[in-house]
């Protein structure tokens, strides 16, 4: 179809017999590269593409790593105008408003899908949907006064109106973990799950912490670290309350890679790795990392002894296949995601070395075995995937307590002023790993800073081999003036689709 259309553009007689509406419909289904080719080789197509709102809207969506949203009461022209205004504000780092959110009394929080949630006590939660002027999303605050159980941790998915609460139980000398599946709006049992709206499993001991994530029909809970150092990851189909897979071993962290795959960071010496498992098409439910049943393994070079890996945190937001609530006009594309892998090493005498590895989803997904080789393991040495498939950076400010630093292809860090009397106390820095956006900015000769060349990501010499990486990215820096704040107040900066949140010891500033 695309080749025939490109041939037809040179023949006025052919175009004369095609209704304009049909031509526009055909153009609507072309990919971005072909659409731009059409507009560049014919004045007819150039004018048609430039003057047709839905075609321009599709171009802007794809160029910025976005997709059309579920909201259907707006025209393409209206959405196009909203999108362009929003992207301009992000590129200029212009904040349309700034407000302060008081910290709640509890010790649990979550930021996901534009909703910031905090625990007020062991049984109550407060939620705030963050506003967006450019996407016409209104702020909303609500509270669930009593969720009915003592919360150990929780997670949310606003697109599915889902609240998942972890409860620890000790009955008749038997310990178990329950995950209660509730509605985010009211705290009632979620109607999409079979009854009772709970999944559970027994444990030998309660872990110090949990990692809990939601991906469509699936929910993953990792009991992080115990006296023995062994972690246990369990994945359920929460709607069917069916256990899909458990994985035990020296697990640091995990993240959903697709609706069938997870990526897990493992502690193996002298070489750490990221392993991909298929949690749907597996014959054995109960697995151990030593069983060697992974689908793919992405190896780092050996690190120098006597180094010890303190943590390897994997973070990617939103989850694959995330769909927002019905009032969202457009949102980040499912394939426009970067996985931030934070390597934390105990170097010597209590000194900690922190490296950040930025891995686009395509690096993992393009290397997964395809049918009929799905059952064959593939292990990739560092030279086979690392130098061209990721970017390693150091000396970035990022909190390991407030870990919501990534959204889509963007990562948030910051620089500080010296004291509160500085013109700008905080200088937020956004690292963008979307190749399409970068290519567009280079073509248009924008003035942001971009990095294309390979760099050494191991200035401390922690690894036995060179750690040169080359995945391209760009950096934008803004400024924030926070009256009455001191640099020592700031713990972290978190990133959402429409906002950044500056975290202080006692409160959160929301630009």
C-alpha positions, 0 to 999 in steps of 0.5 A: 500500500505504501509503495503504491501510494508513493508511486501515485503521488507522481500521477495527477490522473491517478489522484484525480480519481481518488476521493480526498477522504480516502487519501487521508484515510490511507495516510492515517495508517502509514508509519511515521517514516513513510508519511514524512517521505510522502510529504517530502516528495510531493507538494500535493502530499506536503500540503495535505499532511501539513493541513490535516490535523489528525495527520499532524497529531499522529506525527507529533504523537510518534515523534514524542513517544506518545499514543492517543488516549481513551478520551473521545470528546476532543477533536484531533485539532484540539488534542494537537494544540494541547500536545504542542503546548505541553511539549513546549512547556516540558522543553522549556522547563516552564512550570505553570504552577507550584504548590506544596503537599504536606507529608502524611503521618504514615511511612508508605507512599506510591507514585504511579499513573499520575496519582500520589498516595500516602499512608496516614496510619496502618489502615488509612490512605490519602490519594491525590491525582496530580493535575495537568493544565495541558492534558486537562486533568483536574486535581482530585483528593480522596481518602480511604479511612479504613482499608480493613487490614494493617498495611505492610505495603501497597501499590496502585494502578489508577487505569484499572482502579486497583489498589493492592495491599500487603498484609502480614499474618501470623496465625497458630505459629504460621506466617503468611502474606496476603495481597488484598485486591481493592478498588482505588476509589473506595477500598472495596473488593475489586469487582474484576477479581474472583472471590475472595479478592485475596491472594496469599502464600506462606513464608518462613519469616517476614522480610524487611521490605517488599517490592510490589508491581502491577502489570495488566492482569498480573501482580508481582510481589517480591519479599526482599531479603531475609536473614539468609539473604534469599528473596522470593518473587511470586507472580499471580494473575490477580483477576483469576487469583492464579499463581503463575510463578515463584522464583527464589534465590539471591534476588535484588529487584525485578520489573515487568518487561512484557505481559509474559516476561519479567527481568530480574537482577541477581547477585552472583559472584564475581559477575552480576546479571539481569535475567529474563523469565517467562512467567506465563508459558512455563511448565514449572511454577516453583523455580529457583535462580539456581535451576538455570531456567531463565529465558535470557541472561544479560551479563555484566563484566566481573567486578573486582574483588573484594567488592560487594554488591549492596543492591541492584535496583530495577525501575521502569514506569509505567508498566508495559501495556499501561492504560490510563483512565478514560479522561486522558487525551494522550499518554506515553507509548508502551514501547517508549520505556527505559529501564533504570538499573542502579548498581550500588557497590560497597567499595571499601571502608564504607565507601559506596559506589553508585552507577546508573545503567539506562537500558531501553526496552528494545535492548531486552525485547529485541534479544528474546528468542522467537518461535520456534526457539522460545525454549532455547536459553540465550546468554549475552556477554557484556560486549554482545549487548552493553556497549551499544544497548545501554548507557552507564552514567555516574555521579547522578543524584538519585534517592534509593528511598524515593525511587520514582525517578523514571517515566517513559524514556525520561529520568530525573535528577537534580543539582542544588544551589549553595543556599536558599538565597540563591536565585534558584535552589533546585536545578532539575535535570531531565535525561531523555533516552527517546531516539526519535525525539533526539533525532528530531532535535538534532535535525532542527538544531535545538540548543539542548545538550545531547550525547552521541559518543561512547563514554566510560561508565566506570570511573571508579574502576569497579569492573575488570573490563572497560565499561564503554557505552554509547546509547544516545540521550539528551539532557535538559536543565531547569530551575526552581525557586523554593522559598524558605527551603534550604538545600539540606531539606531536599531528599529527592525529586520524583517524576510523573507524566505531567509533574515533578515532585521535590521531596523534602523531609517534612513536605513535598513541593509540586511544581 
